[in-house]
Structures are given as structure tokens and as C-alpha cells.
């Protein structure tokens, strides 16, 4: 009798433990959950923490709401001018509506990725198809992907309950037959720009040289004018000095000038001058005591 009672107690405790363990569940802080009753959702977007459910009849599905990365396959797209580009990209996505996510994918990540991939491919195909190759090469990748990201984010929130956080381009390549043509076009464009820069530089150099030459002529003209002014002032000052000296003793000045004239005229033995003896040039040679010098 005692053994049967012990068995009943143990069985009761085991039942309570089983009911307790199947009635309580935990939602992690990185997760959100939905509560199901025979496969039908009866509670949506359950927040992190400890929660209660009815065993057997109710089940719980937890979904990771952290950002995930989907690395898509390399794809070939055509530009506006029908030139091919090879694009390697990846997508960052996140579950934002657990109920819609469960209804669309049964909570399976691989099923979600199978639905996201063709949407991304279609969006990129449309985006590259509206741009020319030069725009794709020149445009920043973040700006290039902003349009498809916004478009897919709005679409997949409604369809799958996921948000498209970002679409990133890892690499854009050109087919071999296009690469050489693009390089040649880029080289031609750079050569044209180089010629323009050289022409602008030569034009600036000519302006600088012309301005320097003009400035040189102005400075030289100003210097010549200054020199002529100083020379004239010097000549005037010298003439004034000579005039003042002449006025002090005119006869002596004439005598001094005659001596200088004799010295310059007979500087060399081969010098020859023909004049009449009575010429005024010889008057100081004839008169040893000229007028004005007597008594001095």
C-alpha cells in the first residue's frame, strides 16, 4: 500500500514537472515569437522574456530578428545602351514582422532567401537598365543602390515581413569584349582633358609672359626717364657751378679752358693743327701775361 502511494506521488510530481516545463517558455532578447494553436497564430510578436502557454495544444515559434546577410550569385545585367556588366552583390535583411514572416516562409530562413533573391535580381536589373555605362562607373555605389534598397524594403515588408536594410555592390566587372572599348574611351577622354589643360596652361603662360614683358618695358621706360631727369639735373647743376666759377674770374676761366684745349689738341706727337698765327687760339702763347692775370 505504501509502495503504491509512493509511486503515485512520484508520478504526480513528474506530471507537475512536465506540465511546468511545457507551460513556460523564454524568448531571447535577439528574438521575437508567435504562439500557435494547432498551427493557427493566436498571439503575435511576443517580446523577449518568460511567457506561459498551454501544453500540447499550443506551440511557440521563435525567430531571430538580428540583421542577416544574403550573398547573391554574380549576375549579368544590361545598361541603357545595351552593354553588359557583371555584378557581384549582397543583401542585408532583417525580420520585422514575425507573423507575416511565418505565414510567407513557415519560419524557414532558406525559404525566405529563395524569395528575396529573385526580387533583388529584378530590382538590380531595372536599376542598371536605366543607366548608361559611364554613369555606373562614375556614380558612387552607395548612391547607386539607394533606389533599389528603398523599393525592395517597402515591397518585402508587406510580402515577407522582412526589411531590406541595405544592398551592397562588391564588384562591377565588364565582359572581355567590352573592357577594351571602355579603356580606349576612357583613354581618349583623358587625352582630351589633358589637351584642354595644356591649352589652358599655355594661355595662362602667354598672359603671364605678356604681362611680364609689359611690366619690364614700363620699368625700363620709368628708369630711363628717371635717368634723363637726373642727368639733366646734373648737367644743370654743373652748368650752374661753371657759370658761378666763370663769373668769379672770367679771364682765368678762359685761360684754363685754353690750357685744356692745348692739352687735348697736342696730346700726341702726330697731332697737327693748321691755324693763322694771329688766331685767338694762340693768344695765351703770345702773351705770357694775359689780361686779367696781371698782378696775380
BADREN-203277 format. One record per atom (N, C-alpha, C, CB): x, y, z. Coordinates in pm, whole numbers, padded with zeros to 5 digits, always signed. Glycine has a CB too. Example, Ala and Ser with C-alpha at 12.3 -4.5 7.8 and 13.67 -1.06 7.14 Angstrom:
<lopas>
+01319-00569+00780;+01230-00450+00780;+01320-00330+00780;+01131-00447+00905;+01285-00225+00708;+01367-00106+00714;+01290+00003+00787;+01408-00060+00572;
</lopas>
This chain:
<lopas>
+00083-00121+00000;+00000+00000+00000;+00086+00125+00000;-00093+00001+00121;+00193+00115+00084;+00286+00230+00091;+00359+00249-00040;+00388+00211+00205;+00398+00139-00103;+00470+00149-00232;+00381+00210-00340;+00519+00011-00278;+00254+00173-00342;+00163+00231-00442;+00146+00381-00422;+00027+00162-00438;+00139+00419-00292;+00124+00561-00263;+00249+00639-00307;+00096+00583-00113;+00365+00583-00284;+00491+00648-00325;+00497+00663-00476;+00614+00568-00275;+00454+00557-00545;+00454+00564-00691;+00361+00673-00741;+00413+00430-00751;+00246+00684-00673;+00152+00788-00715;+00211+00928-00692;+00018+00773-00638;+00281+00943-00580;+00343+01074-00551;+00449+01107-00655;+00404+01076-00409;+00532+01009-00684;+00637+01032-00784;+00576+01063-00919;+00729+00909-00796;+00472+00988-00958;+00406+01013-01086;+00343+01151-01090;+00301+00907-01113;+00284+01192-00976;+00224+01324-00969;+00327+01433-00983;+00149+01342-00840;+00440+01415-00912;+00548+01516-00923;+00602+01523-01066;+00662+01484-00825;+00616+01407-01129;+00665+01405-01267;+00569+01474-01361;+00688+01261-01313;+00440+01453-01337;+00339+01520-01421;+00344+01671-01404;+00198+01468-01388;+00356+01712-01275;+00364+01857-01249;+00488+01917-01314;+00366+01886-01096;+00600+01845-01304;+00724+01893-01365;+00709+01902-01517;+00841+01801-01329;+00644+01801-01574;+00626+01802-01719;+00536+01918-01762;+00566+01669-01767;+00424+01934-01688;+00333+02044-01721;+00403+02178-01705;+00208+02039-01631;+00483+02193-01597;+00554+02319-01575;+00655+02348-01685;+00623+02317-01440;+00730+02246-01723;+00834+02267-01825;+00774+02295-01962;+00925+02146-01833;+00656+02244-01988;+00593+02266-02117;+00497+02385-02117;+00519+02142-02159;+00478+02444-02000;+00391+02561-01993;+00469+02692-01999;+00308+02556-01866;+00594+02687-01961;+00678+02807-01960;+00776+02804-02077;+00754+02819-01825;+00798+02920-02134;+00898+02929-02241;+00965+03067-02234;+00833+02905-02383;+01083+03076-02291;+01163+03200-02286;+01188+03249-02429;+01299+03177-02211;+01169+03378-02448;+01204+03443-02574;+01331+03524-02550;+01087+03534-02628;+01437+03494-02623;+01565+03563-02606;+01554+03708-02655;+01677+03490-02683;+01647+03792-02606;+01643+03934-02642;+01672+03959-02790;+01744+04011-02557;+01732+03862-02859;+01758+03876-03002;+01648+03813-03086;+01892+03813-03039;+01536+03774-03022;+01431+03703-03092;+01295+03770-03073;+01425+03558-03045;+01204+03733-03161;+01061+03759-03141;+00990+03626-03168;+01009+03876-03237;+00865+03611-03115;+00798+03481-03125;+00651+03499-03158;+00813+03401-02995;+00592+03391-03208;+00447+03385-03227;+00397+03257-03158;+00408+03386-03382;+00274+03264-03104;+00214+03149-03035;+00109+03087-03127;+00152+03191-02898;+00114+02957-03143;+00025+02884-03234;-00064+02789-03154;+00106+02806-03340;-00185+02769-03204;-00273+02664-03151;-00319+02581-03268;-00396+02725-03072;-00266+02461-03275;-00291+02370-03388;-00257+02439-03521;-00440+02324-03388;-00143+02510-03523;-00094+02573-03645;-00150+02710-03674;-00123+02487-03757;-00248+02755-03595;-00307+02887-03617;-00245+02987-03518;-00462+02883-03602;-00207+03103-03568;-00145+03206-03482;-00251+03267-03393;-00075+03315-03568;-00224+03263-03261;-00318+03323-03166;-00254+03440-03089;-00367+03216-03067;-00121+03455-03100;-00052+03569-03035;+00068+03608-03122;-00007+03533-02887;+00078+03737-03153;+00180+03785-03246;+00291+03863-03175;+00116+03872-03354;+00408+03863-03238;+00520+03950-03199;+00542+03950-03048;+00495+04093-03248;+00568+03831-02993;+00589+03818-02849;+00726+03873-02814;+00575+03670-02804;+00733+03962-02717;+00856+04028-02679;+00947+03936-02598;+00826+04154-02599;+01073+03971-02582;+01165+03889-02501;+01118+03878-02357;+01307+03947-02506;+01147+03762-02295;+01112+03741-02155;+01057+03601-02132;+01011+03844-02110;+01002+03577-02012;+00945+03449-01974;+00793+03454-01995;+00980+03414-01825;+00740+03353-02065;+00597+03354-02100;+00535+03217-02070;+00577+03390-02252;+00400+03215-02075;+00324+03093-02043;+00244+03048-02165;+00228+03117-01922;+00232+02916-02182;+00149+02858-02288;+00083+02731-02236;+00234+02828-02415;-00020+02691-02306;-00091+02568-02268;-00021+02451-02334;-00243+02574-02311;+00022+02354-02256;+00092+02239-02316;+00003+02165-02416;+00137+02141-02206;+00067+02099-02508;+00006+02012-02609;-00070+02092-02714;-00087+01912-02542;-00163+02174-02674;-00246+02245-02771;-00180+02370-02829;-00377+02284-02707;-00085+02426-02755;-00020+02549-02800;+00130+02526-02820;-00044+02663-02699;+00181+02585-02927;+00325+02579-02955;+00376+02721-02982;+00356+02485-03076;+00508+02736-02974;+00571+02868-02993;+00682+02855-03098;+00629+02923-02858;+00687+02954-03190;+00795+02961-03288;+00876+03089-03264;+00739+02957-03435;+01004+03070-03241;+01095+03184-03218;+01169+03219-03348;+01197+03152-03104;+01187+03350-03374;+01255+03396-03495;+01366+03495-03457;+01155+03462-03594;+01483+03471-03513;+01597+03561-03490;+01572+03692-03566;+01731+03494-03536;+01576+03806-03494;+01548+03935-03558;+01676+04016-03581;+01449+04016-03473;+01790+03950-03566;+01915+04020-03596;+01933+04033-03748;+02037+03946-03533;+02018+04129-03788;+02043+04153-03931;+02123+04036-03988;+02119+04287-03953;+02076+03986-04102;+02143+03874-04168;+02194+03918-04306;+02047+03752-04182;+02288+03844-04357;+02350+03876-04486;+02323+03764-04585;+02502+03899-04470;+02274+03803-04701;+02249+03708-04810;+02344+03742-04925;+02099+03714-04857;+02436+03653-04952;+02534+03673-05059;+02476+03617-05189;+02671+03603-05025;+02437+03704-05279;+02372+03661-05403;+02475+03617-05505;+02286+03774-05461;+02426+03544-05606;+02514+03498-05714;+02551+03614-05806;+02447+03386-05795;+02669+03603-05868;+02712+03703-05966;+02615+03701-06085;+02858+03676-06013;+02569+03819-06125;+02469+03828-06232;+02515+03922-06343;+02334+03877-06176;+02458+03901-06460;+02492+03982-06578;+02372+04070-06612;+02531+03891-06701;+02396+04203-06615;+02290+04299-06645;+02328+04384-06766;+02262+04389-06523;+02225+04437-06832;+02246+04525-06948;+02219+04669-06908;+02156+04483-07066;+02304+04758-06956;+02287+04901-06929;+02189+04962-07028;+02423+04974-06935;+02168+05093-07015;+02075+05162-07102;+02116+05150-07249;+02066+05308-07063;+02248+05154-07277;+02293+05141-07416;+02321+04996-07455;+02419+05224-07438;+02263+04900-07378;+02270+04756-07408;+02412+04701-07396;+02218+04730-07547;+02488+04753-07302;+02621+04698-07274;+02614+04617-07145;+02728+04812-07262;+02682+04504-07144;+02673+04411-07031;+02770+04449-06920;+02699+04267-07077;+02725+04429-06795;+02812+04443-06678;+02791+04321-06589;+02783+04577-06600;+02897+04276-06526;+02892+04161-06435;+02895+04216-06292;+03011+04061-06461;+02790+04188-06215;+02773+04249-06084;+02773+04142-05976;+02642+04331-06078;+02855+04165-05873;+02858+04078-05756;+02810+04161-05637;+03004+04019-05730;+02702+04114-05570;+02640+04195-05464;+02598+04107-05347;+02517+04272-05519;+02558+04172-05237;+02500+04102-05124;+02393+04191-05062;+02608+04064-05019;+02302+04125-04984;+02186+04193-04926;+02188+04175-04775;+02052+04139-04987;+02156+04283-04704;+02141+04276-04558;+01992+04289-04526;+02225+04389-04487;+01934+04188-04457;+01791+04187-04431;+01763+04147-04286;+01720+04091-04527;+01639+04172-04242;+01603+04151-04103;+01454+04122-04092;+01642+04273-04016;+01417+04030-04004;+01275+04001-03977;+01218+04114-03891;+01258+03862-03904;+01110+04177-03939;+01047+04287-03865;+00900+04256-03832;+01056+04417-03946;+00844+04159-03902;+00704+04121-03875;+00699+03969-03864;+00606+04174-03987;+00714+03913-03742;+00720+03767-03727;+00597+03695-03782;+00737+03732-03583;+00479+03755-03766;+00357+03690-03815;+00360+03676-03966;+00233+03770-03772;+00388+03786-04034;+00391+03780-04182;+00504+03690-04229;+00408+03921-04242;+00617+03696-04160;+00732+03612-04196;+00695+03464-04183;+00854+03645-04106;+00624+03427-04078;+00585+03287-04058;+00485+03243-04165;+00524+03266-03917;+00388+03331-04196;+00287+03296-04296;+00348+03280-04435;+00178+03402-04299;+00453+03361-04467;+00509+03357-04602;+00615+03248-04619;+00570+03491-04637;+00687+03218-04511;+00802+03127-04525;+00797+03008-04430;+00930+03202-04501;+00692+02997-04346;+00684+02894-04242;+00800+02905-04144;+00681+02754-04304;+00860+03025-04140;+00970+03049-04047;+01103+02992-04092;+00937+02992-03915;+01114+02950-04217;+01237+02889-04268;+01324+02997-04335;+01204+02774-04369;+01448+03012-04286;+01539+03114-04341;+01573+03087-04487;+01669+03119-04258;+01595+02961-04524;+01629+02929-04662;+01513+02963-04756;+01665+02782-04675;+01390+02940-04708;+01273+02975-04790;+01267+03126-04809;+01142+02923-04726;+01298+03201-04704;+01298+03347-04715;+01403+03393-04816;+01324+03412-04578;+01522+03334-04811;+01628+03374-04903;+01593+03339-05047;+01759+03307-04864;+01523+03226-05067;+01481+03189-05203;+01381+03291-05259;+01419+03048-05204;+01302+03354-05170;+01207+03455-05216;+01272+03593-05231;+01091+03464-05118;+01370+03621-05148;+01438+03752-05156;+01526+03763-05279;+01521+03777-05030;+01597+03656-05313;+01697+03660-05420;+01640+03707-05554;+01760+03524-05437;+01530+03650-05605;+01480+03697-05735;+01430+03842-05731;+01368+03607-05783;+01380+03887-05615;+01336+04026-05604;+01457+04121-05617;+01263+04050-05468;+01565+04084-05551;+01687+04166-05559;+01741+04166-05702;+01796+04113-05462;+01742+04051-05765;+01792+04041-05901;+01710+04128-05997;+01791+03895-05948;+01579+04123-05983;+01492+04205-06068;+01514+04353-06044;+01346+04169-06045;+01529+04393-05919;+01548+04534-05887;+01680+04586-05942;+01543+04555-05736;+01787+04507-05928;+01916+04549-05982;+01914+04554-06134;+02027+04455-05935;+01844+04460-06194;+01835+04460-06341;+01766+04588-06390;+01757+04334-06390;+01661+04627-06322;+01590+04750-06360;+01677+04874-06337;+01459+04763-06281;+01752+04875-06225;+01835+04991-06191;+01948+05008-06292;+01893+04977-06049;+02018+04900-06325;+02128+04910-06422;+02075+04937-06562;+02211+04780-06421;+01953+04891-06590;+01897+04911-06722;+01859+05055-06752;+01779+04826-06739;+01845+05138-06650;+01810+05278-06674;+01932+05371-06677;+01713+05326-06568;+02051+05315-06655;+02173+05395-06651;+02266+05359-06765;+02245+05376-06518;+02345+05457-06810;+02450+05431-06907;+02575+05381-06835;+02481+05559-06990;+02663+05318-06912;+02782+05257-06853;+02869+05361-06783;+02864+05184-06959;+02883+05479-06845;+02965+05584-06787;+02908+05629-06652;+02975+05702-06883;+02777+05634-06641;+02713+05674-06515;+02738+05569-06407;+02563+05696-06535;+02732+05442-06445;+02755+05334-06349;+02898+05337-06296;+02726+05198-06413;+02993+05364-06386;+03133+05367-06346;+03161+05488-06258;+03225+05369-06469;+03103+05602-06294;+03133+05727-06223;+03056+05742-06093;+03106+05844-06312;+02934+05686-06086;+02847+05710-05971;+02894+05630-05850;+02702+05673-06006;+02880+05689-05731;+02917+05620-05608;+02821+05503-05584;+02915+05717-05488;+02875+05393-05532;+02796+05271-05519;+02684+05287-05418;+02885+05155-05480;+02708+05362-05310;+02602+05381-05210;+02483+05453-05272;+02655+05461-05089;+02511+05557-05351;+02403+05630-05416;+02336+05544-05522;+02457+05759-05480;+02413+05458-05589;+02359+05372-05693;+02256+05274-05637;+02470+05296-05761;+02277+05226-05514;+02191+05125-05456;+02080+05180-05366;+02273+05030-05377;+02075+05311-05347;+01974+05368-05257;+01832+05346-05311;+01999+05518-05237;+01813+05361-05443;+01681+05341-05502;+01631+05199-05489;+01685+05379-05647;+01707+05097-05534;+01661+04958-05518;+01639+04919-05373;+01761+04864-05579;+01721+04970-05280;+01704+04936-05139;+01571+04985-05086;+01819+04994-05055;+01538+05111-05114;+01411+05166-05067;+01291+05094-05129;+01404+05316-05099;+01303+05065-05259;+01192+04998-05328;+01168+04858-05271;+01222+04990-05479;+01274+04780-05255;+01258+04643-05204;+01216+04642-05058;+01388+04565-05221;+01264+04737-04982;+01228+04741-04841;+01077+04756-04824;+01301+04857-04771;+01017+04848-04899;+00872+04864-04890;+00797+04743-04940;+00830+04985-04968;+00847+04680-05047;+00778+04565-05106;+00784+04442-05015;+00839+04532-05242;+00902+04409-04964;+00919+04285-04888;+00868+04296-04745;+01064+04245-04888;+00854+04415-04693;+00788+04429-04562;+00645+04377-04570;+00790+04577-04515;+00579+04410-04680;+00440+04366-04696;+00432+04219-04735;+00369+04451-04800;+00521+04173-04823;+00511+04037-04874;+00567+03933-04777;+00583+04026-05005;+00684+03960-04718;+00754+03859-04639;+00769+03897-04492;+00888+03833-04697;+00740+04021-04456;+00761+04063-04318;+00907+04086-04284;+00703+03961-04224;+00988+04112-04387;+01131+04139-04365;+01164+04277-04418;+01221+04030-04433;+01266+04341-04359;+01314+04471-04403;+01446+04452-04477;+01331+04568-04284;+01461+04520-04590;+01588+04521-04662;+01669+04638-04608;+01567+04532-04819;+01769+04609-04530;+01850+04712-04466;+01942+04779-04568;+01933+04653-04350;+02003+04700-04652;+02097+04757-04749;+02126+04655-04859;+02229+04801-04679;+02155+04707-04976;+02207+04626-05087;+02343+04684-05123;+02109+04626-05213;+02444+04602-05118;+02580+04649-05142;+02641+04580-05265;+02668+04625-05019;+02713+04659-05344;+02784+04606-05460;+02928+04575-05419;+02780+04707-05579;+02967+04451-05433;+03105+04415-05402;+03197+04442-05521;+03113+04268-05363;+03144+04419-05641;+03231+04435-05758;+03146+04450-05883;+03327+04315-05772;+03193+04536-05973;+03131+04551-06106;+03239+04530-06210;+03063+04693-06122;+03221+04428-06292;+03318+04398-06399;+03251+04412-06535;+03377+04254-06381;+03335+04419-06635;+03287+04426-06774;+03328+04299-06847;+03344+04552-06846;+03247+04253-06939;+03290+04140-07023;+03416+04176-07100;+03177+04099-07121;+03493+04074-07136;+03621+04098-07203;+03606+04181-07329;+03687+03967-07237;+03500+04159-07406;+03485+04232-07532;+03449+04378-07511;+03378+04166-07616;+03399+04409-07392;+03361+04548-07364;+03474+04623-07294;+03235+04552-07278;+03553+04549-07218;+03656+04613-07136;+03752+04698-07219;+03735+04508-07060;+03801+04642-07330;+03897+04715-07412;+03837+04842-07470;+03949+04627-07525;+03712+04833-07515;+03646+04952-07569;+03629+05060-07463;+03509+04915-07627;+03596+05018-07342;+03580+05115-07233;+03713+05180-07200;+03521+05047-07108;+03818+05099-07195;+03951+05155-07166;+03992+05254-07274;+04056+05042-07156;+03965+05221-07400;+04001+05312-07508;+03922+05442-07499;+03977+05246-07644;+03793+05431-07465;+03711+05552-07449;+03763+05637-07333;+03563+05516-07426;+03796+05570-07222;+03848+05644-07107;+03981+05711-07141;+03865+05549-06986;+04066+05639-07218;+04195+05697-07256;+04175+05817-07347;+04283+05592-07325;+04081+05806-07442;+04052+05919-07530;+04000+06039-07452;+03949+05878-07637;+03913+06012-07356;+03859+06120-07273;+03968+06187-07191;+03748+06066-07181;+04056+06106-07133;+04165+06164-07053;+04262+06242-07141;+04241+06053-06978;+04288+06193-07261;+04376+06268-07352;+04314+06402-07390;+04405+06186-07479;+04183+06401-07412;+04114+06526-07445;+04124+06625-07329;+03966+06500-07480;+04102+06575-07208;+04113+06663-07091;+04255+06714-07075;+04070+06588-06964;+04355+06627-07102;+04494+06670-07091;+04525+06781-07191;+04589+06551-07114;+04473+06766-07315;+04495+06872-07415;+04431+07003-07371;+04438+06829-07553;+04313+06994-07314;+04246+07115-07266;+04327+07182-07155;+04105+07083-07216;+04379+07100-07063;+04458+07157-06954;+04587+07219-07007;+04491+07048-06850;+04650+07152-07106;+04773+07209-07164;+04743+07341-07235;+04837+07110-07263;+04632+07344-07309;+04596+07469-07379;+04569+07580-07279;+04473+07446-07469;+04499+07547-07171;+04474+07648-07068;+04604+07694-07004;+04378+07592-06961;+04695+07598-06981;+04824+07635-06922;+04906+07724-07014;+04903+07509-06888;+04907+07691-07144;+04980+07773-07239;+04920+07913-07249;+04981+07707-07377;+04786+07920-07244;+04721+08051-07248;+04759+08134-07126;+04569+08035-07256;+04757+08070-07010;+04797+08141-06889;+04944+08183-06895;+04772+08055-06766;+05029+08094-06948;+05171+08128-06959;+05193+08248-07052;+05250+08006-07012;+05120+08252-07164;+05131+08366-07256;+05086+08494-07187;+05047+08342-07382;+04980+08488-07112;+04933+08606-07039;+05038+08653-06939;+04800+08577-06968;+05097+08557-06869;+05198+08592-06769;+05320+08652-06837;+05239+08468-06686;+05366+08590-06948;+05481+08645-07020;+05453+08783-07075;+05523+08552-07133;+05334+08802-07134;+05298+08933-07188;+05293+09037-07077;+05164+08927-07261;+05238+08999-06965;+05230+09093-06853;+05370+09127-06800;+05143+09035-06740;+05457+09024-06796;+05595+09048-06750;+05670+09138-06847;+05670+08915-06734;+05653+09113-06980;+05719+09198-07080;+05669+09342-07071;+05695+09143-07223;+05537+09356-07055;+05483+09492-07043;+05538+09561-06920;+05330+09488-07038;+05541+09487-06810;+05595+09544-06687;+05742+09581-06701;+05576+09447-06573;+05816+09496-06775;+05958+09525-06798;+05975+09655-06877;+06025+09409-06872;+05895+09670-06983;+05904+09791-07064;+05868+09915-06983;+05813+09781-07187;+05765+09900-06899;+05725+10015-06815;+05838+10052-06719;+05596+09983-06737;+05897+09950-06654;+06006+09976-06560;+06127+10038-06629;+06046+09848-06489;+06161+09986-06750;+06274+10042-06823;+06247+10186-06865;+06304+09957-06946;+06123+10212-06912;+06089+10348-06952;+06095+10443-06832;+05949+10353-07016;+06042+10395-06720;+06048+10478-06599;+06192+10501-06556;+05968+10413-06485;+06276+10397-06568;+06417+10412-06530;+06490+10509-06623;+06487+10275-06533;+06461+10498-06755;+06524+10591-06850;+06482+10734-06822;+06489+10553-06994;+06349+10750-06796;+06301+10885-06768;+06366+10940-06641;+06148+10886-06753;+06381+10854-06542;+06445+10897-06418;+06591+10931-06441;+06433+10789-06311;+06658+10847-06524;+06799+10873-06554;+06817+11005-06630;+06857+10758-06636;+06727+11025-06728;+06736+11151-06803;+06710+11271-06712;+06635+11151-06921;+06615+11253-06621;+06587+11363-06527;+06708+11392-06439;+06466+11328-06439;+06768+11284-06386;+06886+11303-06301;+07003+11361-06381;+06927+11171-06237;+07018+11310-06507;+07127+11361-06591;+07107+11510-06621;+07135+11281-06722;+06981+11546-06652;+06952+11687-06677;+06977+11773-06555;+06809+11705-06723;+06935+11721-06438;+06960+11796-06315;+07110+11809-06289;+06892+11727-06196;+07184+11702-06319;+07330+11710-06301;+07393+11808-06395;+07392+11574-06320;+07350+11803-06522;+07405+11899-06619;+07372+12042-06579;+07352+11870-06759;+07247+12060-06534;+07209+12196-06492;+07290+12241-06372;+07059+12201-06459;+07311+12148-06278;+07390+12184-06160;+07535+12212-06199;+07384+12072-06055;+07590+12130-06291;+07728+12153-06336;+07738+12287-06410;+07775+12039-06428;+07639+12318-06495;+07641+12445-06567;+07634+12562-06471;+07524+12453-06667;+07553+12542-06363;+07543+12650-06263;+07676+12669-06193;+07433+12620-06161;+07742+12557-06161;+07873+12568-06095;+07973+12635-06187;+07924+12429-06053;+07975+12591-06316;+08067+12654-06412;+08038+12803-06428;+08058+12584-06549;+07909+12834-06434;+07871+12975-06451;+07915+13059-06332;+07720+12988-06470;+07895+13000-06213;+07936+13074-06092;+08087+13093-06089;+07888+13001-05964;+08160+12985-06128;+08307+12996-06130;+08352+13097-06235;+08372+12859-06157;+08285+13096-06351;+08322+13189-06459;+08299+13334-06416;+08240+13159-06587;+08191+13356-06344;+08161+13491-06300;+08261+13541-06197;+08021+13496-06243;+08320+13454-06119;+08417+13496-06019;+08546+13545-06083;+08447+13382-05922;+08593+13481-06193;+08716+13525-06263;+08707+13479-06406;+08845+13469-06193;+08646+13556-06489;+08621+13518-06628;+08749+13498-06706;+08536+13622-06696;+08849+13581-06684;+08974+13571-06759;+09048+13443-06722;+09063+13692-06733;+09053+13413-06594;+09119+13289-06552;+09046+13167-06609;+09124+13281-06399;+08916+13173-06614;+08838+13061-06670;+08869+13041-06817;+08687+13087-06652;+08881+13157-06890;+08918+13145-07033;+09058+13089-07047;+08908+13283-07103;+09148+13129-06959;+09285+13078-06962;+09287+12928-06934;+09373+13153-06859;+09209+12886-06837;+09203+12744-06801;+09148+12661-06917;+09115+12723-06676;+09047+12713-06981;+08988+12641-07095;+09088+12633-07210;+08859+12711-07143;+09165+12740-07229;+09265+12737-07336;+09371+12633-07308;+09330+12874-07354;+09418+12622-07182;+09516+12520-07146;+09462+12379-07173;+09555+12534-06998;+09336+12357-07137;+09276+12226-07166;+09269+12201-07315;+09137+12215-07106;+09239+12305-07391;+09234+12291-07537;+09371+12259-07593;+09179+12418-07601;+09476+12324-07541;+09613+12294-07587;+09648+12148-07555;+09717+12390-07520;+09612+12104-07433;+09648+11969-07391;+09579+11866-07480;+09609+11946-07244;+09451+11887-07510;+09379+11792-07592;+09421+11798-07738;+09231+11817-07581;+09459+11918-07785;+09498+11933-07926;+09634+11874-07954;+09497+12079-07967;+09725+11881-07855;+09862+11831-07877;+09891+11712-07788;+09965+11943-07851;+09791+11627-07772;+09806+11509-07687;+09903+11409-07745;+09672+11444-07665;+09913+11402-07878;+10002+11307-07946;+10099+11383-08035;+09921+11204-08030;+10219+11322-08053;+10321+11386-08137;+10279+11396-08282;+10452+11309-08127;+10187+11310-08319;+10142+11311-08459;+10028+11409-08484;+10099+11172-08501;+09983+11474-08374;+09874+11570-08391;+09924+11691-08470;+09817+11615-08252;+09837+11739-08557;+09873+11854-08644;+09753+11945-08653;+09917+11807-08787;+09777+12075-08634;+09670+12173-08646;+09722+12290-08727;+09620+12219-08506;+09642+12339-08820;+09682+12450-08908;+09593+12569-08877;+09670+12410-09060;+09655+12673-08823;+09584+12796-08791;+09673+12916-08822;+09541+12798-08642;+09616+13032-08837;+09693+13154-08857;+09759+13192-08725;+09603+13271-08909;+09879+13243-08728;+09948+13281-08603;+09872+13385-08523;+10086+13335-08635;+09794+13466-08594;+09720+13569-08523;+09587+13519-08469;+09696+13686-08614;+09562+13388-08478;+09437+13332-08431;+09425+13350-08281;+09425+13184-08468;+09302+13367-08237;+09276+13388-08095;+09312+13265-08013;+09130+13423-08072;+09327+13150-08084;+09360+13026-08017;+09498+13035-07952;+09356+12910-08117;+09591+13115-08013;+09729+13124-07962;+09755+13247-07879;+09825+13121-08077;+09651+13316-07840;+09676+13443-07776;+09744+13427-07642;+09547+13518-07759;+09720+13316-07570;+09787+13297-07442;+09931+13247-07460;+09709+13200-07355;+09963+13195-07582;+10101+13157-07610;+10184+13280-07647;+10106+13054-07723;+10119+13380-07709;+10191+13501-07749;+10212+13594-07631;+10115+13573-07860;+10112+13603-07542;+10120+13696-07430;+10143+13616-07303;+09992+13783-07420;+10261+13625-07249;+10294+13547-07131;+10218+13594-07009;+10443+13553-07104;+10170+13718-07012;+10094+13773-06902;+09963+13824-06957;+10173+13885-06828;+09859+13739-06974;+09734+13782-07034;+09664+13882-06946;+09643+13663-07060;+09573+13950-07014;+09494+14047-06940;+09409+13975-06836;+09406+14129-07035;+09395+14040-06725;+09314+13983-06616;+09394+13901-06520;+09205+13900-06672;+09525+13864-06564;+09608+13783-06475;+09726+13866-06421;+09660+13657-06548;+09736+13995-06465;+09848+14078-06421;+09832+14107-06272;+09855+14211-06502;+09947+14104-06208;+09949+14133-06066;+09905+14019-05980;+09866+14248-06037;+09864+13910-06042;+09820+13795-05962;+09939+13701-05937;+09704+13718-06034;
</lopas>
